């Protein structure tokens, strides 16, 4: 008999699931208790002897054991299982807790959902994925920030922006122009008091927590990842059609105006020019992006470094974005785990060309008016330079020359923005004792923005507004044109000191924290305009070619010279206490006191709190094997809002709203005995926070090994002390005053999230998901005799805030169709009777507003042997908006026909022989236009927001290459929309749409590789 010792050897292999490798999977030799981790390819290496048992594990998967035999390599496939709630971490205020012990209402989206989408702004990728979160992209301008409303509109005049927290540091929605979406690890939306009360005065509109990727701790290894995308964008089509050249000429002939009135029917039929101005001003555009990241893993230190470049052209002329970003996230710890630290650094640089005057009827500036209103019988070949634009304007009636003037503007006007953003954040903590951790967190943000706006010296507008109209300096006239330069420097600093304590006594667990925080924000800006540019030497963004002022006149003196310096400080102290009993019951309490420099000293402080609790009902129902999770939770609390005026974080600081200020008034009507008079702007010394009182009740459910997952929440928000104009005695010098009032804005609603794993095998998975919410928005306690406040928009639409009803209700006449007898428009009077001559008393509040009552999204994720398909539909219902584009398209007056294009629907206008029509007579005399609900449109829609189809190569094809993972995908954004909205884009964040920049339909081809 021979005896021998089993020889230790190196065992290697790959850990994977049905979709591919599992980076970071754990491998433990059960015999020796030594372990290892799989690398980014799922590959592992561990010492073992024949007969040893290797245990493979990964969060969210069943463990698997393998006995080592004669072979040296093993491929192990793990199956997904119910996620362990004790290991899933979510955000609860400034701290993280396990999902099992959380009491908060929150929703989270992970990196797989965000990365490799063709959205320059990362927040846009969250549309339709989070119940109760309304995200709307109000513009197709590359890099534009979407509007985010969490659980409705809580303020009438104040800011409704949520607070953004990036890697623990407060930020705002302008951050995402310079943030690479592929750097984001997760985005979590915090909604109820228990989640946001610790953020005090900044969290009243909800909080969005962004965590960027970081390196992990483990065996030393380096992983590279490269992804690239190429995309093509195109204009979405409207729900109505514009007239072609012959149709417009026919309408002009009928009206007896314009070119059509000079042509015979035969000449109109033979007219050959037919320009589609939407194709002239809107053109397909391209997007290209490159992302390279490097992840370093080590025992006590990990780093994540990324570099990215994005180049996106817009659909409109002079509309684009170029962005370059660099990020390095470093996190580490001491060998004894007592010291932990992180240092995150990010630099972003963007260059933007942005069209100006969008959303208005500025026919000499807004390219969209040229695209929609340009007469199709005009040829773009007319334009050969600024002189041709000037000549054409002088020889055509009215505003018929609009598209030619805008072609000149596209060639000789620029609005260019350069922005550099530097983010630095650090966190250092020390384990002072077994149960005590103390730390300091600092964050700094510097944004430098330089804006150059130039109207070239021979631009048509320059010639038109010149002191020598139509005569350039080259022909002996004035030096024309202007060059605006604006500089903006913003610095934000955040400092947090904290101490945390945790203790477990048998079945009782306690976690407590105390915190002190200081936030500082400062803005310094200046601008000036140089008038008079020398067309021979001046070039855009060169700094040369300016004309010096002369003693003879002040034509070339710099104007619009402004310098501003603003500052805002916030000092806060807050604490929290979490209690848990045996994972069955829990309680979370937080309190915060803020001091804000926005208010007078006696009113600077605000107190906010939250109380949340939970009952883990599944702990009492263990005999019910199909039930995995059943948790009832609730919370209540208060949160403040210090941003009482909408705008940036600096809006409303100077002059302060609590101070009465005076201004010097000059000019006609403002002088007395030749002396200037003083203007009075009353302040409100008692200015204070708007305060939101909120409560939430929620239920979390998981069944059938967590293949069914659901969350339901009911919430109520009441924002008090609304900052509104309220009547005062005329003896004070004014009739009303902007002040805190008793008015309260309410939002109440229900939210549902649902996911079902329909198929879940080694080779195939199919998950259906959906979310939805309903929100009731209304205002109450308005302090005046009528209980209502009327406001009128710049476009002439009247809105009303009325006690017990929605905010911003359009207040309009009710349109009732066409009178078949005479083609006049019909309306309903206050009693519901038909009339053609309504009076002011016949107007009503329509009962709806621009905030959707219902919203959400749904879709599926499918994966079969590397082939993956994902869809996302988003929807909003019960929402209205005024459509000025459609109004102008159906405007049959001579203000429109004869100068601009209109819809060919006007060819179906009422005539004595065409009485069965919904288009009034072309000469109808009672068109109330913006005063009626004829063009108040249902803006509900269902949109295929995202469709992605891709293929991940099996590992066997990569075996002899340096690639660890390789996938291809095709992605479509905004592929189609089902809506009653007539304009170019149903999605909008505005009360009204007037020649806005529509969002694009985007098709993208992508490659993602790891090595």
Secondary structure, 3 states (H helix, E strand, C coil): CCCCCCCCEEEEEEEEECCEECCCCEEEECCCCCEEECCCCCEEEEEECCCCEEEEECCCECCEEEECCCCCEEEEECCECCCCCCCCEEEECCEEEECCCCCCCEEEEEHHHHCCCCCCCHHHHHCCCCCCEEEECCCCCCCCCCEEEECCCCCCCCCCCCEEEECCEEECHHHHHHCCHHHEEEEEEECCHHHHHHHHHHCCCCEEEEEECCCCECCCEEEEEEEEEEEEEEECCCCCCECCHHHHHHHHHHHCCCHHHHCCHHHHHCCCCCCCHHHHHCCCEEEEEEEEEEEEEECCEEEEEEEEEEEEECCCCCCEEEEEEEEEEEEEECCCCCEEEEEEEEEEEEEEECCCCCCCCCCCCCHHHHHHHCCCCCCHHHCCCHHHHHHHHHCCCCCCCHHHHHHHHHHHEEEEEEEEEEEEEEEEEEEEECCEEEEEEEEEEEEEEEEEEEECCCCHHHHHCCCCCCCCHHHCCCCCCEEEEEEEEEEEEEEEEEEEEEEEECCEEEEEEEEEEEEEEEEEEEEEEEECECCCCCCCCCCCCECCCECCECCCCCEEEEEEEEEEEEEEEEEEEEEEECCCEEEEEEEEEEEECCCCHHHCEEEEEEEEEEEEHHHHCCCCCCEEEEEEEEEEEEEEECCCCCCCCCCCCCCCCCCCEEEEECCCCCEECCEEEEEEECCCCCCCCEEEEEEEEEEEEEECCCCEEEEEEEEEEEEECCEEEEECCHHHCCCEEEEECCCEEEEEEEEEEEEEEEEECCCEEEEEEEEEEEEEEEEECCCCCCCEEEEECCCCCEEEEEECECCCEEEEEEEEEECCCCCCEEEECCCCCEECCCCHHHCEECCCCCCCCEEEEEEEEEEECCEEEEEEEEEEECCEEEEHHHHHHCCCCCCCECCECCEHHHHHCCECCECCCCCCCCCCCCCCHHHEHHHEEECCEEEEEEEEEEEECCHHHCCCCCCCEEEEEEEEECCCEEECCCCCCCCCCCCEECCCCCCEEEEEEEEEEEC
